Amino acid sequence: MLIDFGDCEAKDHVDAIDTLAELANKPKLPRLVIMAAAREPIDVDGAHAYAVGCEPDEAPGVVVGRARYLDEAEPGTSFGRVGPAADHSGAYFPFEADALGLISELSRSGSYHLAAASQLARAVLLEWQAGSNASLIRATDLPGFDGVRDAIERNLSESGVAAMRIAMSAAQGLHPNSREMAARIVGFVVLRRACGSTAGAEVDALIATVRDYPLDANGGGRETLVRVIKELAASSQGTLLFDAANRTLCFNPDAANAQRISSFNTALQLLRRFDATLMPVQDARGLQNSIEGLRLAMAAALEAAIRNREVLSLAGQQFGASLRSEQLRSFDDYIALAEAGADALIDADATIENQIARDRKLSEYDTLEALEIAVPCDA
């Protein structure tokens, strides 16, 4: 009898396993062999337990071995045997040790850690095999692989993904000679954060990120890199933070929220035309709750505006005073503003001219709304 507990907690079923073990040991019964597989050790009377999972230092070999075997008709034929490098550096061809470590950390959020890491390593292997594979896969190379980029986005929050895109945009805004180098730097520090590291990446580690690029023919590569990092951080809207004292660069996944909070508070006067209960927000949770409330208020305002236009149009036909073209235009302007949604309202152009134009449209609608209230119910 074979039992696989899968993701279930095996300890919750110890009584059942005890009963089966007792039956299996009764000499009057036919021989009964029971094998149970679980993801954690359990103590069952009358049964032997064996650890068949890999030890932590064996995990790299397991991950790479599975990665080579997945979907292959003849296991191991594409990438050779599984084994550490001859120099005992901890590398498993074609991965350097640090790269395997990051793949493992990036996959740790799933239920099946080794399986998820193997799937990701497999995706990297296939992409590496299809491209230029003259060197081992380094940790700093990982952000260049599609599978790794997808895993990074899965591990980051929504605001973290937004912050990553802002940082990448900052890299593309640098001098053409620095753009690709800057993009690799951003990719590496974002990868570290997606793997759970909050510590900044030291300049020496970042030099390894761009060691394929000629930094300075006169030997000033480190200072050239620091200059690019400073420019990158300065234009990243707070998503990249450079610590000049410790010479480290880190990715701030919450920076996009900070920018969003600022935009929300700046637009608060306009937003209150739809939801008068809104207050300035201080954090991401407050921002999310306020935006959800604003969306509901704008949806209700949109329905009310459409209803008000119908009521006034019918009343006008009944009393021989149809809505004028400018009144219809006021309804259209207000409805368009409400239909655009909360995000568009928060990001609305805050120049004086546009504020005046929006205030005028809202005031014109307020007049029409008051007129609708005055319409007799039986009109």
Number of C-alpha atoms within 10 A of each C-alpha: 8 9 11 12 14 11 10 12 13 18 15 9 12 15 12 11 22 16 13 17 19 14 15 18 15 11 9 8 9 10 10 13 11 12 12 12 16 16 16 11 12 15 12 17 13 14 15 9 13 7 11 8 11 12 10 7 9 10 17 27 19 20 25 26 22 21 25 25 17 14 10 11 8 10 16 16 11 12 16 11 14 17 16 18 15 9 7 9 10 18 22 24 20 21 23 19 19 15 21 27 16 21 25 23 17 25 26 18 13 11 10 14 16 20 18 19 28 26 21 22 26 22 17 22 22 13 16 17 14 9 9 8 12 9 11 15 22 17 21 24 17 21 22 15 14 14 17 22 16 12 18 24 17 15 20 20 14 15 18 24 19 19 28 27 16 20 29 22 16 23 27 17 16 17 12 10 8 18 19 16 22 26 21 21 28 28 22 24 27 30 27 22 22 24 22 15 15 13 13 20 22 16 18 12 13 22 19 15 22 19 12 9 13 9 18 12 7 6 10 10 16 14 13 12 22 19 11 19 25 17 18 29 22 15 17 23 17 20 29 28 19 22 15 10 6 11 14 19 24 23 31 21 24 20 21 24 20 20 14 19 21 16 16 24 18 15 19 19 14 20 22 14 17 21 19 13 11 17 16 15 17 12 13 16 11 14 20 14 11 18 18 13 16 23 17 15 19 23 16 13 19 20 13 14 20 14 13 19 19 13 16 21 17 16 19 16 11 11 9 9 12 15 16 11 9 10 16 15 15 21 23 17 17 22 19 12 18 22 16 12 16 23 13 12 19 21 13 15 12 14 8 9 9 12 15 12 11 17 13 13 18 19 15 18 22 16 12 20 17 11 12 19 12 9 13 8 8 5 11
